[in-house]
Structure formats: structure tokens, C-alpha cells
């Protein structure tokens, strides 16, 4: 079993070689010719969205490398950006909505097909853990708004102010720049939801997704991230997928469920991500300007990662290291 020390050491070495942004050819060389996304069987492994995925993967790897479950790994993993005020699209420090309130969405799903979710929840830094409680301690899947906050309070989660000074400043700037043509859509760089899928040493899959949603969104708006089958989906017989980007486009195509269903039909994770993104392109009637990206893993440990636009990055953590990768893109 790979130790955490070895994982970090290899990661550091790869980071030093590739500056955590290794070119594919360089990476293939370092890894003995295996390209990514790859086609060889391997586990455990964890994939997550964007650059905050690197630190999240480390926490997930701590669980996986100790023989822990994929479910425990994805929860521990995404809790890292949830608690980090510098990550302004997830949890504490997330950018607020149009009324300057931080409202959070999250969901989690395990290998047994059970799932939990909270949406439009305010005042709780770790919505992923509240979602896990919904999954494990109720017969429900989704609890939203004041009900979700009340549920969190009753389960002993501490209520906290999640709006940081920096996020408030950004909101003020947005407010000052608003015009009657404002469409409530944030600049592209604010797409930074963390979605994570993991395959553990026993071959079980789990996924988690957590976000503060689109910056400066309409108060009450909920995106794809807490919706099972949109922001994330797991079927232990097939694979798991998670999404980031324009949530509305993902919801309208049941994105993560679609990726998993395409894998069930025999497509590789990479091809499944491609087909699901092509569906979005088709439904949007042309060449969408927004970003959507999917990450996916199947039971054999093959992975997929693809986005509509340039710029998406994902973090891949496995025995040989933890790396930030530039995704391929379609448009
Ligand atoms: N998918 C998220 C949402 O629509 C946003 C993102 O990934 O940046 O709420």
C-alpha cells in the first residue's frame, strides 16, 4: 500500500518537473509512457475539478491510501476547499449571490446507490457533510434552504458567517458595475465548483460535488451541483462522473447521469464525456460561449476529463502521484 509520504514525495517531484502543469508528453515520459486519460486498470484513484483539486486529492488520498472507502475519501477531499477562504467558489469565502448572501449547494453519492444533497443552504461551511447526514440519517435525498440549515443545526453543525471581507469587496465591485444589461452571469474564472470522483482499493466508487454556485446569482438560484444525476452521479456497476461550469446546461441534459449511462453502453469515460458535451452543444443550437466540463472514472480505473472551452484543469491522484492536468477541450 502506498504511504502518504510516498504520495506527497512523488507529487512534489512531478510538481517540480512539470510545475504541476506538465505537458502530456512530459507526463507520459515520467509515468513510463502511459498517457492520460488512460486505458489501464488501476486503483485506488481520485479525480477532481480545477486546481483546488490538488489539495483536495491529497486529503482524499490520505483516506484511500490507508485502505479507506471512496465515500470517506470524497467527503474528506472536498472539505478542503470548502474550508479554504481563498477558494471563492466553494464553501467558506465563496462569492455571494446578488443579495450578498453566500448560499451553498452540495451532494454526495456512495457505491450502494444511496445519495444525499443540500441546496440553497446558508451559514454552514461544510454542506458536503450535511448532505452525507441527509444520506445516512434520513429516507430523503434532498433538503433545501431554511430546512437544510435547520437540519444542519439539529445535527450539531456549527453555524458560521461564511462571507469573507474579500468576497464582500468583490460583491461591492460587481454591484457598482451593474447595468440594465447585466445577465447575472459571472466572469468565466468564477467557474470553480469542486466535483470529485474516487475509486477505492476495494473497487468501490463514490462522488461528491460542492459549490457556492455562480457568483452574484439571483437569490434562490440552485445549479446542477446538488442535483443527483446532474452535478454528480455514481453507479457502482459502471462508473462515476461529476460536472462543473454552467449548471443550467448540465441540468437540462442530466449531464453526469448521461456520462455514466454512456459508459454503461460501453463507451470509455473520455468518449462518454465527449458525447455528453456534444449533447450540450446540440441543445444550445450552435457554439455555446459558456464553459462546461466533465470528469469521469469507470470501474476499471479508466478516466475521462473534457471541457467545452479551453482552460479547464483537473487533478488526478493515484499511486504514482497527484497532478494538475490541462484538460482537452472541444470548441
Ligand atoms: N456548476 C456550478 C453551478 O452552476 C458552477 C460552477 O461549476 O462553477 O452552480
Boltz pocket constraint, residues with backbone or C-beta under 6 A from the ligand:
constraints:
  - pocket:
      binder: B
      contacts: [[A, 89], [A, 190], [A, 191], [A, 192], [A, 193], [A, 211], [A, 212], [A, 213], [A, 214], [A, 222], [A, 223], [A, 224], [A, 225], [A, 243], [A, 244], [A, 245], [A, 246], [A, 247], [A, 248]]
      max_distance: 6.0
